[in-house]
Amino acid sequence: MKPLQSVVISGFEVLPLVEGGKGISISNGESAGAWAGSGGVGTFSGTNSDSFDDRGRPIPQSYLGRTRKYRHEELIAFAIQGGITQAQRAHETSNGRGPVHMNVLWEAAGTMRVLHGVLEGARGLVHGITCGAGMPYKMAEIAASYGAYYYPIVSSARAFRALWKRAYHRYAEYLGGVVYEDPWRAGGHNGLSNSEDPDQPQDPYPRVRELRALMREIGLDRTPVFMAGGVWYLREWEDWLDNPELGPIAFQFGTRPILTQESPVSDAWKERLLSLREGDVALNRFSPTGFYSSAVDNGFLKELQGRSERQVAYSREAMGEHSEPLPVGARGRPVYLTKSDKARAESWIADGFTRPMKTPDSTLIFVTPDGAEQIRADQNACMGCLSACLFSNWAENEAWTTGKMADPRSYCIQKTLQDVAHGGEVEDNLMFSGHNAYRFATDPFYSNGFIPTVKQLVERLETGD
């Protein structure tokens, strides 16, 4: 394989190897500092980052407020303090030898406040901000005001063009790079547009070539593009290296860094990664953000799939084919189903799914009594972690609501990601993952359950493997 050429990222000359920022404590100060200290770019998550007590233990993020708005303020305070803590840890771990970035989600609640709080509280320790999950127009202005570089995450040239025209052209000197995240292969939330088929992955090369052509038009020919999503062996991407058509390229790794000594995830999570097979990671549409996301197909996702499959359309009044009454709720007021749907509903009820729950789409789903109580409890405990949430109908606006019915087909994303990040059952929680995670089981580097340090992984990546 061709030798890797260094690139300048956030003011440092580094290897073109970038740690992807994974939310809710999965990329933290220790892992980011290890990447930066090993010659690459470290990235910690600024979404619900951990703070620690005087014995070095994570402080549980418990919410005491009686209202969503009050709990929302608690969440932002946790995020700011956690981000400052992780920035300090990354700096200490790397000894200041390389760039440390913070990753945030634009559609998370309070993102602008969190950015200001962390960048102010950890001045000079965060060299760059990466941001996706939405259109982060304001990110450039915020990052530039603290002398930090910014790195938008996009899945098309069209998205970057919109960002550039509306805001980024005013802060061009702080644009450190553009992250192209493959919407079919990356882990976590994916930027698939309504015109793209989730079942028909496209070759990233022409999409990145189109992005580079746009960047050249506006004078960004030497600004690096980070290829993210689906990258495993760099030898498989050799034709991207020193390619004049693509210009400066770096490679971002989201999945492989999870299986390192510095990664904070549980041993059970690491063991699960080593056992995955092709097809065990798939796109789904259950996220309360409304975006597609990629996650391990485990018991948690199967339960959500079951909710959606046990679903029928209803009418509030008898009309047309919707002639069969079904009592719903504590008062047993009837809604009306078709004859065939009434038979399906009765079979689900006979199987123990006795609680019908209404959705915003005029459908009913059928769950167990315990399942219904858990859904209601999670909705009521909402702390406003997103700018708008399908599951709880929270919205970060003057009314603090989307104005729509809460959707029981989704889930509390903050609860499950916090739980799995802190040792919760891997079968019973959401496990985001890139689609290449099955390669852990066949890559000889990980034979006999070997888990490398970040330094060992970076050295391995340099060889092309």
N, C-alpha and C positions, 0 to 999 in steps of 0.2 A: 504494500500500500504506500501511496505517496506520504511523505512526512507532513505532519500538521504544521501549518504556518501560523505564527502568532497573530493576534488581532488586538486592536486597542478597544477596550470596553470600559466605560466609566472612568477613563483616565489611566487605566492600567494596561500594560502589555501582557496578555495572557494567552493560554491555549484556548482554542475555539470550543471549549467544553463548558456547558452551563448546566447548573442544577436547576431543574424545574421547581417552581414554588407550589407546594401542595398544601391546601388549607387545613385549618384546625389542627395545628401542632405537628403535622406530618413532616414538614420541612421546618426545622427550628434553628436556633443559633449555633448549636453544636455541629449539625450537618453542614450548614452554610459556611461556618468558619473553617471546617475541614476542607471543603471544596476550594474556598478562596486560598487557603494555605497550601493547597496541593497544585496550584498553578492555573486553576480554572476560575469560574464565577460561582460564588455561593448565593443561594436564595432562600430566605426564610419566609414563612407565611405570616402576613400581618392580619389574618382573619382568626379571631379568637385565640391568639397566641397565649401560651402559658406564662404566668408569673410564678415565683417560688417563695417559699417561706425561708426562715433562717437556717433550716436544716436541709435546704435544697429540694424540698418536695413541692410538686405542682400544687398551687392553691386552687381548690375546687371553685368553679364558677357557679356559685349558688345565687339564685335570684330571690330577693326578699320583697320586692315591690308588689303591691296588690293590683296595680294596673299595668297594662302593656307599656304605656308610655314611660312609667317609672322604671320597669325592667329594661326597657330599651336604653335608658340612660346608664343603667348599671352595666349593660353589655358593652357600650361604647367605652366606659371607663376601664373595664377589663381589657378591651382590645388595645387601648392606648398604652396602658401599663405593661401589658404582655409584649407589645411590639418593641417598646423601649428596652425591656429586659432581654429579648432575643437579639436585638441589635448589639447590645453590650456583650452578650455571650459570643456572638459571631466575631466581633472585633477581638475579644480576648483569645478565642480559639485560633484565629488566623494570625494573631500577632500583627495585624494590620498589613499583611503581605499581599492582599488581593482584594478585588471588588466584592462588596456584599450588597445584594439587592433585597428588597422587600416586595413580596407579591401580594396584591390585594384584588378583590373582586368588586368591580364597579357597581354591580347590582346588590352587593351586601349593603345593609343599612349603615348610615353614618360614615361611609368611606372617606368622604372629604374631611370630616372632623378627625377621623383616625389618622389620616395622612398628616394633617397639620400637627396633631398631638405627638406622633412618633418622631417626625422629622425635627420638631422643635426640641423634644425631650432627649433625642439621641443625635444631636447636631454633629455632622461630620462622620458619623458611623455608618450611615446608609448612603451608598454611592449611587444607587439606581432604584427606580420603581418600575416593576412590571405590573400590568393591569389588563385584565380581560373581563369576560362575562358582561358584555354590554358595550356601550360606546363612550369611553372615558374622555370626553372633550376637555374637562377641567384638569385632568391629570398633569398636562404639560405646564400649565400656569402654576400649579401647586409645587411640583417638583422644582421648577426653575427658581421659584422664590426662595428655596433653600439651597440652591446650587447643586441639586441632584439631577442626574440624567433620568430620562423616562423611556420606557419600552412598551409600546402598546402591543397587545396580543390580538391579532386579526386572523381571519381565515380566508381573506380574499383581498385583491388589490382594490376592489370597489370600496370595501370598508375603510381601508387606509386613506383612500382619496377623500372620503367624507370627513375623516378626522383632520386631515391636513388642511383642507379648504376652510373648515369652520374654525379651527383653533391652532393646530400645530405649526403652521407657517410662521406664527408670531414668536415661536420659541424654538426655532430650528437648531440653534447652537446646543441645546440640551437634549436633542433627540439622539440617544445613544445607539439605538438599533430598533428594528421592527421584528417582532416575533410572529412568524407564520406558524400557526398551530393547525395541524391537519384535523379537520372536523370529523373524519371517519376513524382515525386511529389513536387520537390522544385520549388520555384519561380525564375523568372529571367532566365538567360541563363543556359542551361542544358547540361551535358556532355554525351549525348547519342553517342555511337559509331555507325559506319555504320553497324555493325553486330547485333544491338539491335533494336527491333521493338518498335516504339513509342507508339503503341496501345496495347502493352502487358507488363504491369508493372511487374517487378520481386520483389519477397520478399527480403527486404534488409538484413534480418538476415544472410543467407548464404554468401552474398557478403561481409558483414562486418566480418563474421567469417573467410573468406578467407583472407581478409586484415590483420586481427589480426595474423593469422598463418604466413603470410609473415613477419610481424613485429617481431614476436618471433624468426624467423629464423635469423634475423639480429640484435638481441639483444635489441629490443624495446618493450619488454613484458610489461613494466610499463608505457609506453608512452600512454596518453589517445587518444582514438578515439572519435571524435565528430560526433554524428548521426544528420544529417541535412536533412530536407525535409520530410514533412508528419507528423511531431511530433506535437501533440495537447495536449491530456491528457497523463500525464506520467504513469497513472495507466494502460494504454494500452501497455506500454513498460516495465511492472514490471519484466518480465522474462529476461530483459537485465540487470537489476540491480544485482550487486554482482554475476555475471555470470562468472565462471572461464574460460569458453570457449571464452568469449569476452574480458575479462580483464577490465581495467579502461575505463568507458564510461561517456561522458558528452553529453548533449542534446542541440542542437542549434535551436533557434526559430527565424525564419525570418518573418513570417506573423503576429503572435499575437502581437509583439511589435509595429506594425504600429498603432494599436488601443489602444494607451495609451495617457495620458495627455501630456507626454513629447515628443511624436512623432510630428515632424514638419509638417506633411501633412495637407492638408486643411480639413475643416469640411465636405465638399462635398465628399472628398475621404473616410473619415471615415464613413459617412452615406452610401456610396455605398458598403463598406465592410459589413456593417450590413444587407444589403438587398440581398447579393449574394445567389444563389441557387446552388446545386450540378450540375456540368457541365458548370458553368459560367466561369471557368478557364480552359484553354486548351493549349496544346502544339501547336506552330506554327513555320514555317520556314521562316518568313519574315525578321528576323533580318539581318542588314547589316554585321554582323560578320560571317554569314554562319552557326552559331550554332542554334539548337532548343532553343526556349524560351517559358516560361509559363506566360501568361498574361490574364487579364480579357477580355472576349469577348464583346467588346463595339463597338461604332460607328467607332472608329479608325481602329480596326482590320477588321471590316466588309468592310470598304473602301478598305483595302489592299486585302481582299479576292475577292472583286469585280474586282479589277484590274487584278488579276491572272485568274479569270474565263473568263473575256473578252479578251481572248488570242488565237491567231492562229499562226501557223507556216507559214513562207513565204520563197520564193525563189527570188533572185535578177533577175533571168532570167526565161523565160517560159520554163518549162521542166516537162515532165511527167504529173501528175495530177495537178501540179501547173501551171495552164494555164490562170487563170482569173486575169486581171490586176487591181491593186488598187493604185491610186495616193497617194503618201506620201510626207510630208514635204512641205516647202514653194514653191519649184519649181514643185511640183506635179509629181515627177519622180515615175514611176510605180514599184511596186513589185508584185509578183504573188502568188495567193492563189489557193487552190482547190475550186471547184465549191461550195461545201457545206460550206466551211469556208467563201467564199465571201458572201454567203447569210447571215451567222451569222454576219459578219462585217457590212453589210448594215443595219441589224436590230439594232445593237448597235448605229450606226451613226444616224439612225432615232430617237433613244431614247435620243439623245443629246451627246453621247460619240463620238464626231467628230474628236478627235485628236489621231491618231495612233502614238505610240511611240515604237521604236525598243529596244529590249532587247539583252543581250549578247548571248542568246540561239537561235538566228535567229527566234524570234517570235515577233509579234506585240501585244501590249496591247492597249485598247481603253479607253480614259478618256475624261472628259469634257475639254473645252478650259481653264477654270480657274484651273482645276486640273493639266493640263500640265504645265501651267505657274508656279504654286506653286512647282511642282516637279523640274523644271529647276532652279527656284530661290533657292531652298534648296540645290541642287547639287552645284550651283555656290558659295553659301555661306559657303561651307565646311571649317571647321577649323581643320580638321585632328585629330579627337578625337579617332580614332582607329588605330591600327597598319596597318590594311588593311580594306578598306570599299567597299562593293559591290555596295552600293547606289551611291557613288560619284566617284569611282575608285581611291581615295586617297590611298597612301601607304607610310609608314614611311621607305623609302629607298632612295637611291641616286637619283632616278628619280622622287620621290614623286608621283608615280602612279603605279597602278597594271598592267598597260599596256593593260587593258581590257575595254570594253565599260561599262559605268555606267549603273546600273540596275534600271529602274523606278518602278520595282515591290517591292522594298524595301523602306526605309524611312531614314530621318536624325534622328538618335537615340539621339544625344545630344540635339537637338532642342526640341523634344517632351518630353524627361525626365526632362529637365530643366523647361519646361512650366508646366507640371503637378505637379512638386515638389514645384512650387511657385504660386499655386492657379489657374492654368489653368483648362479649362473644362475637367472633368473626362471622358466624352463621346468622346472627340475629341483628346485624347492623349493616349499614351501607358501607361498602368497600370500593371506593373509586379505584380505577386501574386503567392503564393503557392496554390496548388490544394485543400488544406483543408480550404481555406478561407470561403467557404460556411457554415462552422460550427459556425461562428460568430452568424448566425441567429438562431441557435438552442441551443447554449450553454447558460444555465441559468445565467452564470456569467455576460453576456452582456444584460440581459433582460431590457426592458424599456430604451434601448439606453445607458446603463451604459458604461462609458469609464474609466477604472481604471488608477491609477498612475502606474509607473513601479514597485514601491515597492509593491503595492497591487497585481499586476500580479505575481511577483516573489513569494509572500507569497501563492498565489493561486496555482501556479505550484508545490510548495513543498507539497501540500496536495494530489497531484495526479490529480487534475482537472485543 
